[in-house]
């Protein structure tokens, strides 16, 4: 027996196709950023598939948010480390 719903990865392919004209209309440097957003979505496709949400764009947006939150955390940690190193140098340690 077949599945009653398409897999989330099938839905992602369709979503990617729906946005292809928009992507083509972007400047080249923005196309790279757009592609990265879809990479974030694909990275969380397994979790999104478990959700089986009726609107596939919502888990896609949460996937993007998760990846960007992780990047922010990493950048904040790096910034704190650099500030700590700078403070150490400034205080003569």
N, C-alpha and C positions, 0 to 999 in steps of 0.2 A: 504494500500500500504506500502511496506517495504522501508527502507532507501536505497539510492543508495550507500552510503558509510558506512563502519563499524564505530561504535562509537570510540572515541579516547581511551576509556577504553579497548575496544576490541583490538585496535591496540597496546596498552601498554602490554596487556597479550601476544600478539604475539611477541612483542619486548623482553619481559622478557624471553619467551621461546627460542628466537633466541640466547640470551646471556647466557643461562643456562650452556652450556659446558664451556664457558669462566669462569663463576663464579666458577664452580667445580674445575677448574684448579688453582684458586687463593689459597693462604695460608688462613687459617681459619680467622685470624685477618683482612685480606683484604676482605674476603667475607662479613664481617659485614659492612665494609665501602661501598662496592658495593651495598649491600642491602639498605643502607641509601640513596644512590643516587636514587634508584628506589622509595624509600619513598618520596623523594623530587619531583620526577616526578609525582607521584600519587597525591601529595598535590596540584598540579597546573593543574590537568587533566581537570577541568571544563574550565579554560581559554584556554588551548590548544585545547580543543574540539571546542570552538568558532572560533578559528583560521582556523581549517580545512585545515591545510597545506598539500601539496602533499607529503612532506618528514617528517614523524612523529618524526624523530630523532632531527630535529632542535628545535621544541618547547620543547622537552625533555631536550636538553642542556640548553636552556634558563631557564627552570624551575630549573635545578640544579644551574645555575648561580645566580638566584634570591635568592634561599635559602642560598647559600654560602655568598652572599652579605649581607643578613640579619644577618648571624652569624658573619661576620666580623664587621659589625656596632655594634653589641652587645658587642663583645670582645673589640673593640676600646673604647666604652663607659666605660666598666668595667676597662680597663687599665687606662683611663684618671682619673676615680674616685680614683683608687688606688694610682696613682701618686700624685693626689691632697692631699689625706690623708697623704701620705708619706712626701710631702713637708710641710704640716702643722706640722707634728711631728718633722721634721728636723729643722724647724724655731722656734720651741719651743712654738707654739700656743696652 
